[in-house]
Amino acid sequence: MRLTRIYQPAKLATHCKLELDQVSAHHLKNVLRFKNGDPFTVFNSIDGEFTALFWSDHKICYAVIGDFLAAPESYPVKFHLIQ
């Protein structure tokens, strides 16, 4: 099973419905071909990481946010950002 993580700048809270931005909605629905009820993870730098279920009514895509996931303290892979 693959892990899909989607960044959302909006306020995140447990057990609520969040309208996904156009880019994220397109990626989940058309590229990854998510169906209603497919699980993924939604996160941002303020509220943390949450489980979510994909939901679409053919025009608008939503994340039905579930439980809070504890974020790891550090990323396990070392990398360098070069500009």
C-alpha positions in Angstrom: 0.0 0.0 0.0 1.4 3.4 -1.0 1.4 6.4 1.3 0.0 9.6 -0.3 0.6 12.8 1.5 -1.0 16.1 0.4 -0.1 19.5 1.7 -3.0 21.9 2.5 -2.3 25.4 3.7 -5.8 25.7 5.3 -6.6 25.1 9.0 -6.7 21.4 9.8 -8.7 19.9 12.6 -9.9 16.4 13.5 -13.2 15.1 12.2 -14.1 17.9 9.7 -14.5 18.2 6.0 -11.9 20.3 4.0 -12.3 21.4 0.4 -9.1 20.5 -1.4 -7.4 23.1 -3.6 -7.5 22.6 -7.4 -4.0 21.2 -7.8 -4.4 18.6 -5.0 -7.9 17.7 -6.2 -6.7 17.1 -9.7 -3.7 15.1 -8.6 -5.8 12.8 -6.4 -8.7 12.4 -8.7 -7.2 12.3 -12.2 -3.5 11.3 -11.7 -3.8 8.8 -8.8 -7.4 8.0 -9.7 -8.7 8.1 -6.1 -12.2 7.0 -5.5 -14.6 8.0 -2.7 -13.3 6.6 0.6 -9.7 6.2 -0.5 -7.3 7.0 2.4 -4.4 9.5 2.4 -2.6 11.9 4.7 -3.1 15.6 4.8 -0.7 18.0 6.5 0.6 21.5 6.9 3.4 23.1 8.9 1.1 24.6 11.6 -1.5 22.0 12.5 0.5 18.8 11.8 -0.5 15.6 10.0 -3.9 13.9 9.9 -5.5 10.9 8.3 -8.1 11.7 5.7 -10.5 10.1 3.3 -11.0 11.3 -0.3 -14.5 12.4 -1.3 -15.7 13.9 -4.6 -19.1 15.1 -5.8 -17.9 15.3 -9.4 -17.1 19.1 -9.2 -15.6 19.6 -5.7 -13.2 17.3 -4.0 -13.0 17.1 -0.2 -10.7 15.6 2.5 -12.8 14.1 5.3 -10.2 14.5 8.1 -9.8 11.8 10.7 -7.3 11.4 13.5 -4.2 13.4 14.3 -0.9 11.7 13.5 2.2 12.4 15.5 4.7 14.0 13.2 8.3 12.5 13.3 10.9 14.7 15.0 13.1 14.7 12.0 13.1 13.5 8.4 15.0 10.1 8.3 16.8 10.9 5.0 19.6 13.5 4.9 19.5 15.8 2.0 21.0 19.1 0.8 19.1 21.9 -0.9 21.2 23.6 -3.5 20.1 26.8 -5.3 
